Amino acid sequence: PHLGQMGPLQMMRMEHREIEHLLETLLPQAKDADDAARLLLQAIQIARLHFNKEEQVLFVMAQHVLGAAGLAQLGQQWAGQRGVILNGDEPE
């Protein structure tokens, strides 16, 4: 709600779908190994640009809206759902 329907969050979701589509269709669309490499590099380039936007824009906005405690709680929930350890803690 804080980020708006057509704001950065919507753009991030659209880019996620674009990256997923590129990766799903990479092999069926590739005519040969060189074409597959070209398509994979395209997907990597889009993903890198996307990751930079997340780190420089979206995560900064989330930190502003949620605060440090909110982000820490979200991180713990994420870790618990995925069974990973953050900062040496056991997953929940």
C-alpha positions, -999 to 999 in steps of 0.1 A, spaced: 0 0 0 28 24 7 45 19 -26 15 24 -49 0 2 -76 22 16 -104 53 24 -83 85 6 -77 69 -26 -63 48 -31 -95 79 -25 -116 98 -51 -96 70 -77 -100 69 -70 -137 107 -76 -140 104 -108 -119 79 -121 -145 102 -110 -174 132 -128 -159 111 -159 -152 98 -159 -187 133 -155 -202 146 -184 -182 116 -207 -189 117 -201 -226 155 -200 -231 161 -236 -242 130 -240 -264 137 -207 -282 174 -212 -287 183 -222 -322 218 -234 -312 244 -230 -284 254 -195 -294 218 -184 -294 212 -200 -260 243 -182 -247 230 -149 -261 196 -154 -245 211 -164 -211 233 -133 -211 202 -112 -218 185 -128 -188 216 -122 -166 218 -86 -176 182 -80 -168 185 -98 -135 216 -78 -125 199 -45 -133 169 -57 -113 190 -67 -83 206 -32 -83 172 -16 -83 161 -38 -54 192 -29 -34 193 8 -42 156 17 -43 132 -10 -30 151 -22 0 158 14 10 121 22 8 113 -9 28 138 1 55 122 36 57 87 22 60 94 -9 82 123 3 103 151 -18 116 130 -39 139 104 -46 112 131 -57 87 147 -79 113 114 -96 120 108 -100 83 142 -115 78 136 -140 106 103 -150 91 119 -154 57 147 -176 72 123 -197 91 102 -204 60 132 -214 40 151 -232 67 182 -210 65 202 -195 93 207 -157 97 235 -143 119 242 -177 135 206 -181 148 187 -213 144 158 -211 119 123 -208 135 
